[in-house]
């Protein structure tokens, strides 16, 4: 018998219709501030996943209506849904396919300065390491093992659906954007009520 909960989702088309009709639920975007600044659903609030997990009790009293959680593809939003559900918040849904799907249906977005998404950054860094160590490995025996270690890390990342390199890259100033302060988030949620 499985104890895993079923995550409720909402399609981009249905959410877009609700937004157009003025019946939009509260939208929480759980991506990094840098990702949020690049592109987000108009009217959404940026509450990065780590901030949400750490301050979910503070958020509960400001999220009494229906909430839709948004990320790039849906994975982080499902993690946020689990954290908020465990804290006792009902009426949670995840945007099916995340921002990728939202943009694919031509729904409106708010855009900031263009940035490379995290997946592309990981491919660049991992590929550069493998290429460089492969070339230097021709001259210096054993250097190619660094590339092998990166390959093993990427394999583990795919199997575990996590990425240590992505976590490290997300800490760079380029990806952080302005720090998301929980007091600011709560203030924005209050003023919108």
Backbone as a ProteinNet text record, in pm:
[ID]
protein_1_A
[PRIMARY]
XXXXXXXXXXXXXXXXXXXXXXXXXXXXXXXXXXXXXXXXXXXXXXXXXXXXXXXXXXXXXXXXXXXXXXXXXXXXXXXXXXXXXXXXXXXXXXXXXXXXXXXXXXXXXXXXXXXXXXXXXXXXXXXXXXXXXXXXXXXXXXXXXXXXXXXXXXXXXXXXXXXXXXXXXXXXXXXXXXXXXXXXXXXXXXXXX
[TERTIARY]
84.5	0	89	65.6	146.4	89.9	180.8	138.8	168.7	215.2	249.2	122	120.5	5.4	4.6	-112.9	-126	-122.3	-32	-20.1	-125.3	-203.8	-303.4	-234.5	-272.4	-210.1	-317.5	-272.7	-359.1	-284.8	-357	-292.2	-272	-173.4	-153.5	-278.4	-348.6	-468.3	-576.8	-598.9	-701.1	-659.4	-533.9	-486.2	-494	-457	-464.1	-607.9	-702.5	-844	-886.5	-845.7	-879.5	-821.2	-698.2	-633.6	-711.7	-749	-823.8	-960.4	-1020.5	-1152.6	-1145.1	-1025.1	-1009	-1028.8	-1018.3	-1036.4	-907.2	-794.2	-664.4	-640.4	-593	-552.4	-422.6	-377.9	-249.7	-140.7	-49.7	57.2	189.6	251.2	381.9	483.9	582.3	689.1	806.2	843.5	943.4	1083.5	1104.6	1237.2	1325.9	1452	1545.7	1505.9	1547.9	1518.4	1570.5	1685.9	1739.5	1649.2	1601.4	1510.2	1379.6	1329.2	1203.4	1216.8	1329.6	1349.5	1356.9	1405	1415.4	1277.1	1190.4	1055.1	966.2	844.4	749.1	606.7	512.8	371	337.4	278.2	241.8	151.7	181	101.9	148.5	252.8	301.4	398.9	417.2	507.5	625.5	745.9	864.9	895.1	882.5	916.9	1004.2	1136.6	1225	1201.9	1219.9	1190.8	1255.2	1382.3	1449.2	1384.7	1348.6	1281.5	1145.4	1073.1	941.2	951	1047.2	1062.6	1094.5	1185.7	1231	1122.8	1039.4	941.2	796.7	771.4	635.5	533.4	572	477.2	434.4	528.9	495.7	406	423.9	345.4	201.6	180.8	48.9	-64	-42.1	-150.4	-180.8	-97.7	-119.3	-160.7	-183.8	-221.3	-348.5	-456.9	-579.9	-666	-631.5	-707.8	-636.1	-688.6	-627	-489.8	-390.7	-253.6	-206.4	-143.8	-79.3	70	146.7	292.3	353.9	451.8	512.2	663.2	723.8	869.4	897.6	1015.9	1048.9	976.3	981.1	923.3	819.6	814.2	717.8	780.4	907.6	971.4	979.4	1034.4	1047.3	910.3	816.1	680.7	618	643.8	592.3	657.2	786.9	853.9	793.5	764.6	702.7	563.3	490.2	355.5	361.6	457.5	472.3	503.1	593.9	631.3	512.1	436	320.4	207.1	187.2	83.7	116.7	244.1	285.1	264.5	272.3	250.9	102	16.5	-127.3	-201.9	-140.5	-208.3	-286	-418	-497.7	-499.9	-573.9	-598.7	-472.2	-382.5	-257.1	-262.2	-212.2	-197	-63	-15.2	111.5	80.1	144.2	127.3	191.8	110.6	155.3	254.3	378.5	481.2	552.3	512.3	578.9	581.6	681.1	694.4	718.9	783.7	804.6	671.1	576.1	444.7	363.8	375.9	303.1	341.3	471.1	517.3	479.8	480.5	449.2	306.2	213.6	74.6	52.8	158.2	147	81.5	80.3	22.6	115.2	61	143.1	249	363.2	472.8	527.2	588.9	664.2	810.8	880.8	1021.3	1115	1227.6	1337	1454.3	1574.9	1693.6	1710.5	1749.7	1764.6	1884.9	1867.4	1973.8	1966.9	2078.1	2077.8	2009.6	1924.6	1862.8	1966	1934.3	2028.9	2074.1	1983.9	2018.5	2124.4	2109.7	2207.5	2342.7	2341.4	2466	2537.8	2462.3	2522	2584.7	2514	2570.2	2700.1	2703.4	2824.6	2941	2918.5	3026.6	3072.2	2977.8	3015.1	3087.3	3034.2	3098.6	3236.8	3253	3384.8	3485.6	3442.2	3532.6	3574.2	3477.5	3508.4	3600.7	3570.5	3654.5	3796.5	3807.9	3939.4	4022.2	3962.2	4039.1	4070	3982.3	4010.9	4131.9	4139.6	4253.5	4382.6	4374.7	4494.3	4535.2	4438	4468.4	4561.2	4566.2	4660.4	4803.6	4822.2	4955.7	4990.7	4890.9	4913.2	4828.3	4892.5	4817	4731.4	4610.7	4520.5	4426.9	4457	4371.2	4231.6	4225	4095.9	3997.2	4048.7	3961.1	3869.1	3910	3822.3	3696	3713.7	3598.9	3512.5	3577.5	3503.8	3418.8	3474.8	3400.2	3280.1	3298.9	3186.9	3077.8	3119.3	3023.1	2946	3015.6	2948.8	2849.8	2889.4	2799.1	2674.7	2690.7	2574.8	2482.4	2542.9	2462.4	2382.3	2447.4	2376.3	2266.4	2296.6	2197.2	2073.9	2092.9	1978.8	1899.1	1967.8	1899	1825.9	1884.7	1825.2	1737	1733.9	1659.1	1701.9	1831.8	1891.3	2020.5	2074.8	2197.2	2284	2390.8	2482.1	2545.9	2580.1	2641.1	2541.1	2414.4	2311.1	2295.5	2302.7	2294	2411.4	2531.7	2649.5	2639.3	2597.2	2583.6	2476.4	2373.2	2265.1	2312.5	2426.1	2479.7	2564.8	2594.4	2671	2586.4	2648.6	2572.8	2485.1	2532.4	2456.5	2319.6	2312.6	2188.4	2105	2165.6	2092.6	1992.7	2032.9	1943.9	1930.3	1832	1815	1768.6	1816.4	1778.6	1630	1561.7	1420.2	1405.7	1355.7	1338.4	1195.7	1180.3	1047.7	955.5	1010.5	925.4	866.1	947.4	899.7	791.1	811.9	712.8	581.6	588.3	467.2	397.4	474.2	417.2	343.4	404	338.8	212	216.7	98.2	-15	18.6	-82.2	-145.8	-61.3	-112.9	-200.9	-183.5	-264.8	-399.1	-412.9	-538.6	-653.1
-117.8	0	124.2	214.9	335.6	447.6	518.6	633.4	764.1	754.8	875	946.7	1077.3	1157.7	1186.3	1210	1251.2	1402.9	1454.6	1599.5	1647.2	1745.1	1803.4	1901	1899.8	1991.7	2070.3	2172.4	2254.4	2277.5	2267.3	2286.1	2435.4	2468.2	2609.5	2672.4	2597.3	2651.6	2687.3	2600.8	2627.5	2746	2749.4	2861.1	2991.8	2988.7	3108.8	3160	3069.2	3108.4	3172	3114.5	3170.9	3311.2	3330.3	3461.3	3561.6	3522.3	3610.6	3648	3555.7	3579.4	3654.7	3685.9	3755.5	3665.8	3536.1	3439.9	3363.8	3431.1	3364.5	3326.9	3205.6	3168.7	3242.2	3230.5	3287.4	3207.4	3273.5	3206.8	3227.1	3117.9	3122.8	3057.1	3134.3	3085.7	3048.9	2921.6	2871.7	2862.4	2925	2926.3	3029.2	3031.5	3128.1	3269.8	3370.6	3508.8	3542.6	3489.1	3514.2	3457.9	3335.4	3274.5	3353.2	3392.8	3468.7	3600.6	3670.1	3799.1	3784	3671.3	3649.6	3639.8	3557.1	3540.6	3479.9	3533	3476.7	3508.9	3439.8	3465.8	3599	3693.2	3821.4	3799.2	3871.8	3860	3752	3677.9	3572.4	3630.9	3558.4	3598.3	3503.5	3556.9	3473.9	3432.7	3303.4	3245	3123.2	3144.3	3032.5	2911.2	2793.9	2669.3	2663.1	2698.5	2692.8	2788.7	2908.3	3005.6	2952.1	2893.8	2837.7	2727.7	2637.8	2528.9	2582.9	2678.7	2732.5	2813.9	2883.8	2976	2937.3	2809.7	2769.4	2800	2791.9	2823.1	2969.7	3059	3201.8	3227.4	3148.8	3168.9	3118.8	3017.4	2953.8	3052.3	3144.4	3236.7	3338.5	3344.3	3438.7	3368.5	3238.9	3160.2	3081.3	3151	3081.3	3047.2	3101.1	3071	2964.8	2937.7	2840.7	2891.1	2800.6	2836.1	2745	2807.2	2730.9	2757.4	2649.3	2656.7	2641.5	2726.4	2733.4	2720.1	2646.4	2643.7	2629.3	2588.5	2579	2462.7	2343.8	2225.4	2153.3	2182.9	2118.3	2045.3	2008.5	1929.5	2006.6	2128.2	2206.6	2245.1	2269.1	2303.1	2185.2	2063.1	1945	1933.3	1964.7	1962.9	2068.9	2186.2	2293.1	2251.5	2185.3	2138.1	2040.8	1950.1	1854.4	1925.7	2024.1	2096.7	2172.6	2240.5	2316.4	2224.2	2113.7	2018	1955.8	1923.5	1867.2	1967.1	2095.2	2199.4	2225.6	2163.3	2174.9	2266.1	2311.3	2400.5	2319.1	2341.4	2272.2	2354.2	2309	2383.2	2416.6	2321.5	2341.7	2269.7	2336.4	2272.8	2315.3	2236.2	2260.8	2289.8	2394	2423.5	2311.1	2236.7	2121.1	2164.4	2117.6	2152.9	2283.8	2355.2	2477.4	2587.2	2674.9	2788.2	2742.1	2628.2	2576.2	2558	2495.1	2470	2599.1	2687.5	2814.8	2895.1	2904.3	2977.5	2905	2772.5	2694.1	2717.5	2746.8	2772.2	2918.7	2998.7	3139.8	3227.5	3181.2	3260.8	3379.5	3488.5	3607.9	3586.2	3653.1	3646.5	3786.6	3804.7	3926.7	3890.2	3966.6	3935.4	4040.4	3991.4	4078.2	4051.6	4078.6	4053.5	3903	3868	3727.3	3666.1	3545.6	3469.5	3326.4	3259.8	3117.3	3043.1	2945.7	2867.4	2772.2	2720.6	2640.4	2515.7	2451.8	2330.6	2361.1	2471.7	2509.9	2542.3	2607.3	2638.2	2511	2413.8	2286.2	2216.4	2216	2152.2	2219.6	2354.3	2427.1	2393.4	2400.3	2375.8	2230	2135.9	1994	1961.3	2009.6	1982.7	2042.5	2163.2	2228.2	2152	2104.2	2026.3	1897.4	1826.4	1699.7	1723.2	1825.1	1855	1892.7	1984.2	2030.8	1918	1840.9	1733.3	1622	1603.4	1504	1543.9	1672.5	1720.8	1720.3	1770.4	1770.4	1629.3	1539.5	1399.9	1336	1393.4	1342.7	1374.2	1483.5	1526	1485	1488.1	1458.2	1337.1	1223.9	1103	1122.6	1073.3	1077.4	1196.3	1303.9	1422.5	1390.4	1296.4	1259.8	1205.1	1161	1107	1215.1	1340.9	1449.6	1450.8	1437.3	1429.2	1308.1	1198.6	1077.3	1102.3	1173.4	1205.4	1294.6	1390.6	1477.3	1394.1	1302.1	1212.6	1129.2	1079.1	1001.6	1089.8	1214.9	1307.4	1336.1	1352.6	1377.7	1255.9	1136.6	1014.1	1006.2	1032.5	1032.5	1138.8	1256.5	1364.7	1321.3	1251.5	1204.7	1099.1	1006.3	898.7	947.3	1044.9	1093.9	1216.6	1269	1390.5	1507	1515.9	1626.5	1663.8	1778	1816.8	1903.5	1845	1918.4	2035	2015.3	2124.1	2239.4	2206.7	2309.9	2387.5	2316.7	2382.5	2477.7	2432.3	2518.8	2639.6	2617.6	2728.6	2828	2779.4	2868.9	2968.1	2940.5	3030.2	3143.2	3136.2	3243	3370.4	3487.2	3614	3625.2	3572.4	3576.3	3511.6	3405.4	3329.3	3371.2	3435.4	3467.8	3579.4	3685.1	3800.2	3859.1	3944.5	4001.6	3893.4	3902.2	3804.8	3818.8	3706.3	3707.5	3703.3	3811	3824	3784.3	3698.3	3648.3	3761.5	3864.9	3978	4049.7	4062.7	4126.3	4041.4	3910.2	3819.8	3829	3821.3	3827.6	3961.9	4069.9	4202.8	4208.5	4153.1	4149.9	4065.5	3951.4	3865.9	3938.1	4009.9	4084.7	4194.1	4270.1	4383.8	4338.2	4215.9	4164.9	4110.5	4091.8	4031.3	4130.4
0	0	0	-93.9	-107.4	-21.7	46.5	127.9	57.1	-66.7	-142.3	-184.7	-163.5	-199.4	-348.7	-402.3	-541.4	-546.1	-627.8	-642.4	-741.7	-700.8	-790	-883.1	-1009.6	-1104.1	-1177.7	-1248.2	-1330.9	-1462.3	-1572	-1700.9	-1726.9	-1808.6	-1843.1	-1906.6	-1990.4	-2056.1	-1955.1	-1856.9	-1754.4	-1667.5	-1626.4	-1545.4	-1623.9	-1750.2	-1833.6	-1841	-1857.2	-1861.5	-1728.7	-1616.5	-1485.5	-1469.7	-1516.4	-1508.5	-1593.1	-1714.3	-1804.5	-1746.9	-1674	-1615.4	-1483	-1437.6	-1310.5	-1189.5	-1209.2	-1099.4	-1070.9	-1092.8	-1076.2	-930.3	-907.9	-772.2	-737.9	-613.9	-572.8	-642	-711	-785.4	-712.7	-669.4	-604.3	-695.7	-737.8	-823.8	-733.9	-733.9	-639.2	-699.7	-815.3	-877.1	-807.9	-847.4	-790.1	-831.7	-756.8	-795.9	-935.6	-972.3	-1106.2	-1214.8	-1195.2	-1292.6	-1299	-1183.2	-1176.6	-1250.9	-1230.8	-1297.2	-1448.2	-1495.8	-1639.8	-1703.2	-1646.1	-1699.3	-1591.1	-1579.2	-1484.3	-1527.4	-1466	-1490.3	-1423.7	-1498.2	-1436.5	-1313.8	-1207	-1084.7	-989.4	-1026.9	-937.4	-836	-728	-619.7	-618.3	-604.9	-600.9	-457.3	-431.5	-302.2	-333.2	-344.5	-379.8	-289.7	-347.5	-277.5	-139.4	-127.7	3.2	102.7	57.7	144.2	185.8	92.4	121.8	226.5	208.8	306.2	445.7	450.3	578	648.8	573.5	632.3	602.7	579.8	542.7	650.5	776.3	884.1	876.8	847.1	833.5	713.3	608.4	486.8	500.6	584.3	593.9	622.5	713.2	749.9	640.4	537.2	427.6	299.1	308.8	191.4	220.2	246.6	281.5	160.7	44	-76.6	-158.4	-275.7	-364.8	-410.7	-412.8	-448.5	-561.6	-662.9	-769.3	-759.6	-758.5	-746.5	-884.6	-912.8	-1046.4	-1034.4	-1127.1	-1143.5	-1292.4	-1329.3	-1471.6	-1538.2	-1475.7	-1539.2	-1454	-1326.3	-1236.8	-1120.1	-1127.5	-1020.9	-889.6	-893.1	-769.7	-715.2	-803.6	-758.2	-683.8	-729.9	-658.3	-520.4	-510.9	-380.3	-288.2	-342	-262.7	-217.7	-305.9	-272.1	-155	-157.9	-47.8	83.2	77.8	199.8	257	172.8	221.6	266.7	196.7	236.4	371.9	393.3	522.3	635.5	602.1	702.7	725.1	643.5	664.6	569.7	463.4	369.4	266.3	258.8	157.3	27.6	-69	-193.8	-270.6	-281.6	-354.5	-488	-590.2	-721.3	-779.7	-872.8	-941.1	-1087.2	-1142.3	-1284	-1363.8	-1435	-1511.5	-1619.4	-1610.8	-1708	-1679	-1574	-1530.7	-1635.3	-1620.8	-1713.1	-1856.3	-1873.1	-2008.6	-2079.2	-2011.1	-2070.1	-2082.1	-1981.6	-1984	-2108.7	-2134	-2251.9	-2381.1	-2378.9	-2499.4	-2547.3	-2455.4	-2497.2	-2532.4	-2524.6	-2562.1	-2457.2	-2333.2	-2223.8	-2195	-2141.6	-2119.3	-2011.2	-2031.7	-1935.6	-1912.2	-1796.8	-1766.7	-1784.9	-1868.1	-1898.2	-1841.6	-1793.8	-1750.8	-1842.1	-1792.6	-1874	-1894.8	-2015.6	-2052.9	-1982.2	-1929.8	-1864.6	-1914.5	-1907.5	-1939.6	-1826.3	-1859.8	-1753.8	-1693.9	-1577.4	-1500.4	-1576.5	-1645.1	-1719	-1825.5	-1894.1	-1996.4	-1933.6	-1818.3	-1748.4	-1705.8	-1654.9	-1613	-1733.1	-1846.9	-1967.2	-2009.8	-2003.5	-2041.7	-1949.5	-1818.7	-1723	-1730.1	-1729.2	-1733.3	-1863.5	-1975.1	-2103.7	-2112	-2058.9	-2060.2	-1976.6	-1861.4	-1775	-1844.2	-1902.2	-1968.8	-2088.1	-2168.7	-2284.9	-2243.3	-2147.7	-2103.6	-2042.2	-1953	-1889.1	-1988.6	-2087.3	-2191.2	-2273.1	-2309.5	-2387.1	-2305	-2181.2	-2095.6	-2057.9	-2057.1	-2025.5	-2126.9	-2247.8	-2348.2	-2308.9	-2234.7	-2193.7	-2051.1	-1964.6	-1822.5	-1784.6	-1762.1	-1727.3	-1601.4	-1606.7	-1491.6	-1486.7	-1559.1	-1555.9	-1611.5	-1704.7	-1763.3	-1658.9	-1544.8	-1439.9	-1381.3	-1391.6	-1346.1	-1432	-1563.1	-1653.1	-1624.2	-1589.7	-1553.6	-1428.9	-1331.3	-1208.8	-1240.5	-1331.6	-1371.1	-1438.8	-1525.9	-1590.7	-1489.6	-1388.1	-1282.5	-1206.7	-1180.8	-1112.3	-1193.7	-1323.7	-1410.1	-1416.7	-1417.9	-1416.8	-1287.9	-1175	-1046.3	-1045.5	-1100.4	-1104.8	-1181.7	-1293.4	-1372.4	-1296.7	-1232	-1160.5	-1035.5	-967.6	-842.2	-863.2	-985.9	-1018	-929.1	-907.3	-832.3	-903.7	-872.6	-942.8	-852.6	-802	-714.5	-788.7	-915.4	-992	-1008.4	-1031.3	-1042	-912.1	-799.9	-669.4	-651.5	-687.4	-676	-768.8	-892.3	-987.2	-942.8	-876.3	-832.4	-726.6	-665	-562	-620.6	-749.6	-814.5	-821.7	-811.3	-817.6	-942.7	-1054.7	-1180.1	-1163.8	-1086.6	-1071.3	-951.2	-855.7	-733.2	-753.7	-820.3	-828.4	-689.5	-669.7	-536.1	-438.7	-316.5	-213.9	-184.4	-175.1	-143.3	8.1	62.4	206.2	242.2	342.1	378.7	422.8	487.7	529.4	407.8	302.8	180.4	115.5	110.3	52	128.9	261.1	343.6	324.8	317.7	296	161.9	57.2	-75.3	-72.2	-4.1	5.2	80.2	187.4	262.8	178.5	106.2	29.4	-86.5	-131.8	-242.6	-195.5	-66.6	-15	-16.5
[MASK]
+++++++++++++++++++++++++++++++++++++++++++++++++++++++++++++++++++++++++++++++++++++++++++++++++++++++++++++++++++++++++++++++++++++++++++++++++++++++++++++++++++++++++++++++++++++++++++++++++

